[in-house]
Amino acid sequence: MHQKISNSFQQGFILLLLLTVLVSYIGMIQEFLIALVLAAIFSGLLYPFYLKVLSKVKKKPVLAAASTLLITLFALGLPLATITGIVTSEAIEVSKKARPIVKKALDSKLSLSKKMPEWLPFKEKLEPFHDTIVDKISELTSTMGKWLVSSFSSATKGTLGFFMSLFIMLYAMFYFLIHGIKLIDSLTSLLPLSKEDRTEVMNRGLTVTKASLKGILIVGIIQGILIALAFWAIGIKGAAFWGSVVFLLSAIPGLGAPLIWVPATVYLLFTGDTASAIGLSIWGLLVVGLIDNFLRPWIVGSDAKLPDIVILISILGGIITFGAVGIILGPVIAALLDTILNIYKKTFQDQLPS
């Protein structure tokens, strides 16, 4: 009996000591936690490509990891940095000049009803709301511009801190690509779960995370580019800015992109550019809409797909909590919760209602 109590006390003390040291360590490296999490996510996404490179360089892991990172930086990093600079510049312009641009288009000597096409049946009813429409459109546009500027600024604030986080992320990715599998096995072995449950945590967690991120990133990038090209072609200023907004909103399946191109169509109608309005509507419905209907289900798949409402709330909550990187971290946390709930359901299936 004495030995049993002693063992329980010892286990409790070790757990308390572990928790104390762990909290202290996390507090010490909290500035770099997001960089480490992003490194783990990107390493997981790049791992299949790393294996292909590894087979080409005769099983030299250091060379394969370095090559993978260099190829990724040149293929994605440089274009992304360029696009970020363009979007930030346009976001600043939009946030400053939103109201003058809208007023110039909608607030001239002609009444609002006379600006709109004759075939619109409700145009006379909108006339009393002329000033309100101008204010709300300009206010919404300016708010989105300011948010994008603040998000990019907060992500890169403090040049030294930004480059330090970038270095840690790249170095961690290099390490994870080489030793990631062993590290995962080592960490999961510490979990008081069966081997089957540990495997499910990793397999389902990675599957759901990859599927969710591919759905958000790939679909968002394609829809953002399509809307940006359309806006550029019809002469709407800030095409890159609006494309980036579509990228953020595309997480809402079937509704994200229309939240931008439908108001743009209405704006074109208000300004009398009926041909561009019709063209943008056709482009939005037939081209951009096909991405949601066909490409998204093919990329994400049905088995690993999180519910759309979960993805939406996760992204919004992630953005509020972590800033712009919340677009990635939000769904990852949701995928982890989904995995743990499945293990909970299986573990307590005898106690839960059938």
N, C-alpha and C positions, 0 to 999 in steps of 0.2 A: 504493500500500500504506500509506504514511504517512497519507494522507487518510482511508482506511478505518478505521485504528486510532484516529485522532483523532475521527472521528464516533462510533465505538463508545464511546470513553471519555467523550465529551460526553453521549451518551444515558444511559450508566450514571450519570454524575454528576447529571444532571437528575432521573433516577428516584429516586436516593438523596435528593436535596434535596427532591423532592416528597414522598417518604415521610416524611422527618423533619418537614417543616412540617405535613403532614397529621396525623401522630400527635400533634404538639404542639397543633394546633388542636382535635382531638377531645378531647384531655385537658383543654383549657381549657373546652370547652363540655359536658363529659360530664354535668353536672348537668341539662342541658336536652335531652339526646339523645332521651330517651323522649318528651318533649313534642313534639319535632320529628317523630319517627317517627309518633306518634299523629296529629299534624296532617296528615301526608302521607296516612295511611290514611283518616282521616275525610274529607279533601278529595276523595279518590278516590271514596269512597262517595257523597258529596254532589254530585259534579260533574254528574250528569244533572239533578238538581234545580236546580242553579245555572244550567244552560243554559236551562231552562224559565223561570226568573225573568228571565234576561238577555233573552229574547225579549219578555217582558212590559214591560220598562222601556226599550225602544227602544235596545238595545245599549249600555247604560251599565254597564261591568263593575264599577266601584267601587260603584255603588248596588246592583247585583245581588249582589255578594259580601257586602256589609254586610247586605242583606236576608236572604240565605240564612243567615248566621250568627245573626242576631236571631231568625228563625223557628225555627231549630234549638234555640237556647238556651231559648226559651219553651216549645217543644213537647216537648223531651227533657231539657234541662238542669235545669230547676226540678223536674219530677217525679222525676228521678233523684237529685237532691240530697235531696229529701224522703224518698224510699225508703231512701237510704243511711243517713240519720239514724235512721229507724225500725228498719232491720235491725241497725245498730250497737247501738242501745239494747237490742233483744231478744237480740242475741248476748251482750252483757254479762250480762243476766239469766240466760240459759241456761247460760253458762259458770260462773256462781256458784251457781245453784240446781238444776243438773242432778241431782245425787245426792239431795238432799232430795225433789225431785218424784218421781223414780223409786222411791225407797224408800217414799214415802207410798203410791204406787200398787201396789207389788209386795211390800212387806215388812210387811204388817199381820199381825194375829193369824191370819188364814186362811192355810193352806198354799197354795203355788203351784198345786198340782193342783186344789184346790177353787175357785180363782179362775177356772179355765179351763172352757170348755163341756164338757158330758158326752160329746159325740160325738167329741172329739179322742182318738184311740187311744194317743197317745204321752205324754199328760200326766203319768202316774205316773212315767215314766222321767226327767222333767225335775226332779222334786222335789229330788234330791241336789245339783243344780246351781243351786239357788235363789240363793245368795249370789253365785256367779260371774256369773250372768245380770244381777243387779242392778248389780254392780260394772262389768261390761263395757259395759252400756248407758249408765250414767251417765258412765263415763270417755270413751266415744266421743263422746257428746253434748257434754260439757264441752270436749273437745279441738277439736271443730269450731267451737264458739262462740269459744274463745280465738283460733283461727286467723283467723276473720273479723274479730274486733276488731283483732288485730295488723296484718292486711292493710290495713284501712281507716285505721288509725292511721299506718302507715308511708307510706301514699299521701298523707296530709294533714299529716304531721309538719312542724312549723315553719311557722306561718301565713304568714310572709313568703315563704318558699321555695315553698309551695304556690301562692300567688296569683301569684308571679313565673312559675312554670311554666305556670299557666293562661293568663296574659296572653301568654306566648310562643307557646303552642299556638294560641290564637285569632288572634293576629297572623299567625302562619305560615299558618294556614288561609286567612285573608283573602288573603295573598300567593299561596298555591298555587292558589286558585280562579281568580285573575286571570291569573297568569303560569305556571301549572303546566305547560301543554303546551310552552311555549317552554323552560322549565327542564329538562323531561325530554329534549327534543330536544338541548339543549346538553350535558347530562350523558352521554347515550347516545352522542353523537358522539365522546366521548373514549375509548370502549371499542374495543379493537382487534378488532372483530367486523364481519362483513358487515352490510349494511343489513337483510337478511332475518333474521339472528340478533338484531340489536338490536330489530327489531320484535317478534320472538318473546319476547324477554326482557320487554318491556313488556306485550304483549297477553296472553300466557299467564300471566305473573306477576300482572297485575291481575285476570284472570279467575278464577284459582285462589284468590287472596286474597279477592276479593269473595264467591265462592261459599262458601268455608270460613267466613268471618266471618258471612255471612248465616245459614248453617246453625247456627252456634253461638249467635249473638245472638238471632235471631228465634225459633228453636225453644226455646232456653233460657228466654227471657222468657215465652213462652206456657206452657211446661210448669211453670215456676216459679209463675206466676200461678194455674194450675189446681190445683196441689198446695196452694198457700197458701190458696186459697178453700175447698178441701176440708177442710183442717186447721182453718180458722176455723169452718166450719160444724159440725164434729163436736166442737169444743171443745178441740182440742190447742193448748196454749200455744206462743207463738213462731211463729205461722203465717208471718210475713214472713221470719223467720230461716230456717225450713225451705224456704220458697220460693226463697230466695237460694242455699241449698245445692243444691237441684235445678237451678237455673240453672248452677251450676258443673259439676255432674255430667252435665248433659244432653249434653255433648260425647261421651259414650259412647252411641252409638246403641242403642236397645232395652234398655239396662241402667242408664243413669244415673238416671232417675226412680224405677224400681223399687227402687233401693238405699235410697230414703227411704220410699216408701209401703208397701213390703212389711214392713219392721220395724215401721212404725207400725201396720199391720194386726195383727201379732203382739202388739204392746203392748196394743192394744184387746181382743184375745182374752184376754190375761193378766188384764186388769182387768175382764173379764166383760161388756164392751160389744160383744156379738156383732153387733147390728144395725149399729152404726157400722163395725165391721170388714168386714162383708159389703158395705156401701155403698161404703166406701173401695176395696175390691178391685174392685168393678164399675167405679167411676170411673177407677181406675188402668188397668185393662185395656182398657176400651172407649173412654174419652175421651182420657186422656193417651197411651195406647198408639197411638191413631190418628195422633197428631202425628208419631211416628217413622215409621210405616208409609206415610203419604201425604204429609204436609206437607214433611218433610225432603227426600225425593227430588225433590219439585217445586221447592223453593227452591234446592237445591244443583245439581241436574242431574247427568247422568252423565259428561259430557265433562270438566268442570272439577273433579270431586270428588277430593279426596285420600282415600287409604284410611283407614278409621275408626281403625285402630291408630296411624297416623301422626298423626292429629289428636289422639288421646288422649295419646300420648307428648309431642307438641309442647306441649299445654296444661299437662300436669303439669310438664314441664321449664321452660316459660315461667313458671309460678307460682313454682317454686323459685328461678329466676334473677332474675326481675323483680318478683315479688310479684303482686298482683291483676291488674295490667295485662298480665301474662304470658298471660292468657286470650286476649288479642288478638295480642300480639307473637309468641307461640309459633307459631301457625298461619301467620302472615305469613312468618316465617323458613323454615318448612317449605315454603311455597309457592315461595319464592325458590330453595331448594335443588332442588325438583322441576323448576323451569324450567331451572336451570343443568345439571342432569343430562340433560335432554332435548337441550340444545345440545351437551353433551359427547358424547352418544351419536351425534348427527348429524355432529359434526366428526370423530370418530374411527371412523366406521362401517367404513372400509376396514381398520382394524387390529383391530377387535373381531370376535369370533365371530359368524357369521350366525345 
